[in-house]
C-alpha cells in the first residue's frame, strides 16, 4: 500500500524489452532503502524490485502492465515518480493508493497560474463514476484532490510543492498518465451490487 506522497523524482536508465515483458531499470535517490522483493510505486504502478544497486533498482514489467499503464510510452531518461511502500507506523498524508492502475488518462491542459498549475485530464469514461469533487484520485501515483469533475474531464490544481517533487510539471498536452481511482468507492460499489444479487 502507498499514500500517494511521492518521495523522489527518479528516471529510467535502461529498458530491456522482450516478447512478453520488459525489464526497466530506474535511478532514484531512494536506492539505499530498496531491497530485492520490495514493492515500489513507479508513477503509480506497483512494481517489485528484482535487483538493486547503489543507484537504483530493476523491475520486471509484464505485458499486461505495459498494456494497461503509461509505462509502455516511456523511454530511457523519462522522469518517474517514486514512492516506497507505506509502513504501518507512517502518517497517511495522502490517501490509500494500491499501485493498481485503473486506466490511462490524457493531459488536456497544464497551464501555469500565479501560485499553481491548472491540470486538466480526460479519464476513461467508465472511471468517472468513482470520482467526486474534493475527493481523492491518484495521477501518476500522486495523491491529489479533485477540483472539479465534468463528465470524464477532471480538473486539478497543482501546488508548487507537487510540481517540484513530481513529474507532473513536465506533462504536456497529449501525454498519457496513469489513473487510480479511490479504492473505497470501488469497494462500496461492489458491496451494493453484491447485495442486489
N, C-alpha and C positions, 0 to 999 in steps of 0.2 A: 504494500500500500504506500501511496505517496500523498503529499499535501498540495502539490501544485506550486510550491515555492521553489523556484529554480535556484540551485546553489552555484552553478557555473555555466558560463557560455563556452562550450567546447567546440571542436571541429573534427570533421572526418579527415583522417590522414591516409587511409587506404581502403579500397573496396576490391574484394576478390569475388567475382561473380561465377556461379555455377549454374547448372540447368535447373536445379530445384531450390537453390538457396544462394545466399551470399554471406561472406564474412566481412563485416565492417570493423575498421579499427578507428578508435576515437582518441583524440588527445584531450586531456582535461586536467585542471589543477587539483582535482579530487582523486587523482590516481592512487595516492598512498592509502586512501580509505576504502578502496575497492579490492575485493578478493574474488578468486575464482568461485563461480556459483552464485555470486551476489546479483540481486535484481537492481537494475539501473534504468531510470526513465530517461529516454533519449527523445527529446521533442515530443514527449507524451506517449512514447511506445515503450512498454516494459520489455527490456532485453536482459539476457543472462550473460554475465561475463564468463568467457571461456578461457581467456588468458589475460594476464595483467603485466604491466611494465611500470617503470618509474614515470612514464609519460602519459599512460592511459590504459585502455583495455580493448579487447576484441570481443565481438559478439556474433553468433550465428543469427542470421535473419532468414526465416523460412519464406517460401514463395507466397504463402497466404498473407504473411505480414507485408510483403512487398506489394501485393495486390490491394490490400485494404488501407494502406497508410501512404503518407507522402515520402517515405524513405526511398522509394523507387525513383523519385525525381531528383534526389540529391547526388552530388558529385564530391570528389576529393576537394577539400577546403571549404565545403559548405559548413556554416555555423549550425550548431545544435544546442538545445537546452538540456542541461544535465541536472538530474536530481537523484540522490541516493534514497533508498527505501527509508520510510519513517521508522523511528524507534518508538516502542510503547511509552517511553517517558518524555518524548518530544512534545512541544506545543503544536497543536494542529492549527497553524496560522491561516491556511487556505481552506480547502475542503477535501473530502475523501476522493482521491484520484487513484484509479486502479492501474492505469497504463494500458488499458484495453480500449483501443481506438474504435469509436463507433462509426466513423466516416471521415471523409476528407472534404473540407470546405475550400472556397476560393476567395481570395482577398479582392474586394471591390474598391476599397479606399484605405489609405494610410496617410492621412494628412496632418501636418503639424499645426498645433494651436499655440497659444501663449504659454500654457502650462501642461499640455497633454497632447497626445495624438488621437484623432478620431479614427477608429479602426473598424471598418465595416466588412463583414464576410457573408457569403452565401453558404448556408449549411444544407446538407441533403434534406429534402422536404420531409422525409419520414422522421427526422430527429427534432423538428421544430416543436412537436407536442411536449417534449421534455424540457423546454427552455422557457423561463418566465422572467419578466422584468425584475431586476435586482436579485435574481437567482445566480447560481454558480455555473460556470462552464469552464472546461479546460481546453485551451487553444495551444497547440504545440507543447502540451504538458504544463502550461502556465495557468494557475487558478485565477480566474477573472470574474468580475461581477458584470452581469448583463446590464447594459444601459437601456437598451430598447430592443424589442423583437417585433418585426413586422413581416408576417408570413415566414419565409425562410431567410430573411435578412436580419442579421444580428449586429447591433452597433455597440461597441465597447469604447471606453475612454482609457487610454494607456498613460499612466503617470510616468514622470521622468525615471523613477527607480525601476519600474518594469522595463522601460526602454533601454536603460543602461545595462540591466542584468540578463536580458534575454535576447533571442534572435528576432523578436517581433519588430524591432526598429528597422531591420533590413528587409522586411517583407514588402513586396511591390504588388501592384495591381496585377491579377492573374496568377499569382503564386498560390500553390496548394498548401493547406495547413491541416494538421491532424486535429480532429474534434472528438472530445469525450464529454458526453452529457452527464448530468448528475445521476449517479448510480441509484440514489434514493428514489428518484422519480421512476426509474425503470422497475425497481422492486415494488413500489406502490401499484404501478400498472399491472404487474404480474399477479399480485395478490388479489386485486379487484377482479381481473378477468378470470383467475382461477376459481374464485368463489362463485362465479356465474355458471361454471360448467359442472 
